[in-house]
Amino acid sequence: MRSWRITGFPPTMQLSPDSPAAGRPSFDLSQDEIATVVDLLCCGSAEARQVVTGGMLEVPITIQVKKAMRRLKRRLGLTNLQIGGEFELLDVDDNDATVQGRIDVVFQFLHQFGNEDAYLAVECKRVSPDDNSLNRRYVTEGVSRFASEQYASGHEWGMLLAYVLRLPAPDLVAGIDAHVRRQYGQASQLAPVEKHPDALEMHTSAVPRATSGHFIRLLHIFVDMTPAGENR
């Protein structure tokens, strides 16, 4: 199992400061920056879970997670990254008025400010061990948006935040892993990494990109949202 570096977590969270390096490409992300995002997503999800109600869908859950992350960011005094949502993807090289997609959550660090194409994308999906249709959509409407380069074109990293509606999580992950391998090949299997204390499971996978022939590294974060699974 690969060790995943986490910068900090309650009760002594100390998120790493972001200092742009001269000449650093805006698409690049350091391990500290990725770990900071993991902290915010996991801790924000844990806080949001307290106000999530039975039957709540992805969009309102994600709004609560974003609000919790922004509160945490404010408490920590972090001014070197911004958290956005419903981020519109626009092709500025044509005259088509179509929006190519809307990303659920995006993070931009200081060295990415000013470049709308530079961000860390997070796609949010509900999943459950007893609902195969949700788990398929995690792949066909989540992983696929990164593989097709609809999201994060040219980026090395993307993330998926899975709202687990029912336990156990390991059975759920095994099913999603099977879907991913069927769709993208054995090399794309989910590999476990050391999880954040506020995550149920964390895995990485390398998925081939449709147009470039390169791979994008995806981090799959499974968090407890079982209150939303009640009364379904």
C-alpha positions in Angstrom: 0.0 0.0 0.0 1.4 3.4 -1.0 1.8 5.9 1.8 -0.1 9.1 1.2 1.3 12.2 2.8 -1.3 14.3 4.7 -0.2 17.7 5.9 -2.3 17.7 9.0 -5.7 17.0 10.5 -7.8 17.9 13.6 -7.2 18.7 16.3 -3.8 20.1 15.2 -4.3 20.8 11.4 -1.5 22.8 9.9 -2.1 23.1 6.2 1.1 23.7 4.2 1.6 27.3 2.9 1.6 27.8 -0.8 4.7 29.7 -2.2 4.9 30.0 -6.0 8.3 29.2 -7.5 9.8 31.3 -10.2 9.1 29.8 -13.6 6.8 27.1 -12.2 4.2 25.9 -14.7 0.7 26.7 -13.6 -0.5 23.1 -14.2 2.0 21.6 -11.8 1.0 20.7 -8.2 3.2 19.9 -5.3 2.6 17.0 -2.9 1.9 19.6 -0.2 -0.8 21.2 -2.4 -2.4 17.9 -3.1 -2.4 17.0 0.5 -3.9 20.3 1.4 -6.8 19.6 -0.9 -7.2 16.2 0.6 -7.4 17.7 4.1 -10.0 20.3 3.0 -12.1 17.7 1.2 -12.1 15.2 4.0 -12.5 17.6 6.9 -15.1 19.6 5.0 -17.1 16.4 4.2 -17.0 15.4 7.9 -18.3 18.8 8.9 -21.0 18.8 6.2 -22.2 15.3 7.2 -23.6 16.8 10.4 -26.2 18.8 8.4 -26.9 16.4 5.5 -30.4 14.9 5.5 -32.0 11.7 4.2 -32.4 11.5 0.5 -30.2 14.6 -0.2 -28.8 14.6 -3.8 -25.3 15.3 -5.0 -25.7 19.0 -5.7 -27.0 20.1 -2.2 -24.5 17.7 -0.5 -21.6 19.3 -2.5 -22.9 22.8 -1.6 -22.7 21.9 2.1 -19.2 20.4 1.6 -18.0 23.6 -0.2 -19.4 25.8 2.5 -17.7 23.7 5.2 -14.3 23.9 3.3 -14.6 27.7 3.0 -15.3 28.0 6.7 -12.3 25.9 7.4 -10.2 27.9 5.0 -11.3 31.1 6.7 -10.5 29.7 10.2 -7.0 28.8 9.1 -6.4 32.1 7.4 -5.6 30.6 4.0 -5.5 33.3 1.4 -3.2 31.5 -1.1 -5.9 29.2 -2.7 -9.5 29.6 -3.7 -12.3 27.1 -3.8 -14.9 27.3 -6.5 -17.8 25.2 -7.8 -20.0 24.8 -10.9 -16.8 25.9 -12.8 -17.7 26.4 -16.4 -15.5 24.9 -19.1 -15.5 27.2 -22.2 -13.7 26.7 -25.5 -12.4 30.2 -26.2 -11.1 29.3 -29.6 -14.5 29.0 -31.2 -17.8 31.0 -31.4 -20.0 28.3 -30.0 -22.1 29.4 -27.0 -22.1 25.9 -25.6 -20.7 25.2 -22.1 -18.5 22.2 -22.4 -19.0 21.1 -18.9 -19.4 22.2 -15.3 -16.9 20.9 -12.7 -18.4 20.3 -9.2 -15.4 21.7 -7.2 -12.2 23.4 -8.3 -9.2 24.5 -6.4 -6.7 27.1 -7.6 -3.4 27.8 -5.9 -1.6 31.1 -6.0 0.7 30.1 -8.9 -2.5 29.2 -10.9 -4.3 32.5 -10.4 -5.0 34.3 -13.7 -5.1 31.1 -15.8 -8.6 29.7 -16.1 -7.3 26.5 -17.5 -5.1 25.8 -14.4 -7.0 24.2 -11.5 -7.4 20.9 -9.6 -10.8 19.4 -10.6 -13.0 17.4 -8.2 -16.0 15.5 -9.4 -18.5 14.5 -6.7 -20.8 11.4 -6.9 -23.0 9.4 -4.6 -22.2 5.7 -4.3 -23.6 2.8 -2.4 -22.8 -1.0 -2.2 -26.5 -1.7 -2.8 -27.0 0.6 -5.8 -25.1 -0.5 -8.9 -26.6 2.3 -11.0 -25.0 4.9 -8.8 -21.7 3.1 -8.9 -21.8 2.8 -12.7 -22.4 6.5 -13.0 -19.4 7.1 -10.8 -17.4 5.6 -13.7 -19.5 6.7 -16.8 -20.2 10.2 -15.5 -17.2 10.7 -13.2 -14.0 8.9 -14.3 -15.0 9.2 -17.9 -15.0 13.0 -17.8 -11.3 12.9 -16.9 -10.5 10.1 -19.4 -12.2 12.0 -22.2 -10.3 15.2 -21.3 -13.6 17.0 -20.9 -12.2 17.9 -17.5 -8.6 18.7 -16.6 -7.2 18.7 -20.1 -3.5 18.5 -19.9 -3.4 18.1 -16.2 -1.6 15.4 -14.3 -4.1 15.1 -11.4 -7.9 14.9 -11.0 -10.0 13.8 -8.0 -13.3 12.1 -7.3 -15.1 12.6 -4.1 -17.5 9.7 -3.4 -20.3 10.2 -1.0 -20.9 6.8 0.5 -24.6 6.4 1.3 -24.3 2.9 2.9 -21.6 0.8 4.3 -19.5 -1.3 4.1 -17.1 0.7 2.0 -14.6 -2.0 1.0 -17.3 -4.0 -0.9 -18.3 -0.8 -2.6 -14.7 0.0 -3.7 -14.3 -3.5 -5.1 -17.3 -3.0 -7.3 -16.2 0.4 -8.6 -12.8 -1.0 -9.3 -14.3 -3.7 -11.4 -16.2 -1.1 -13.4 -13.1 1.0 -13.9 -11.0 -2.0 -15.1 -13.7 -3.2 -17.5 -13.9 0.3 -19.0 -10.2 1.3 -19.1 -8.2 -1.9 -18.7 -6.4 -3.7 -15.9 -3.7 -1.1 -15.6 -6.4 1.4 -14.4 -7.3 -0.6 -11.3 -7.7 1.3 -8.0 -4.7 1.0 -5.8 -5.1 1.7 -2.0 -3.2 4.5 -0.4 -2.9 5.5 3.2 -6.2 7.2 4.0 -7.0 10.5 5.7 -8.5 10.0 9.1 -11.8 11.5 7.9 -12.0 9.2 4.8 -13.4 5.7 4.6 -11.1 4.7 1.8 -8.6 6.4 -0.5 -7.3 4.9 -3.8 -5.4 6.1 -6.8 -5.7 5.0 -10.5 -4.1 5.9 -13.7 -6.6 6.2 -16.6 -5.7 6.6 -20.2 -6.8 9.8 -21.9 -8.8 9.5 -25.1 -7.1 12.1 -27.3 -3.6 12.7 -26.0 -2.6 9.1 -25.3 -1.3 10.1 -21.9 -2.6 9.0 -18.5 -4.2 11.1 -15.8 -3.7 10.2 -12.2 -7.0 10.1 -10.3 -7.4 10.2 -6.5 -10.6 8.5 -5.3 -11.7 9.7 -1.9 -14.6 7.9 -0.3 -16.3 9.8 2.6 -19.1 8.9 4.9 -22.4 10.5 3.9 -24.7 7.7 5.3 -27.2 10.3 6.6 -28.0 11.1 3.0 -28.7 7.4 2.4 -31.5 7.2 5.0 -35.1 7.1 3.7 -34.0 6.4 0.1 
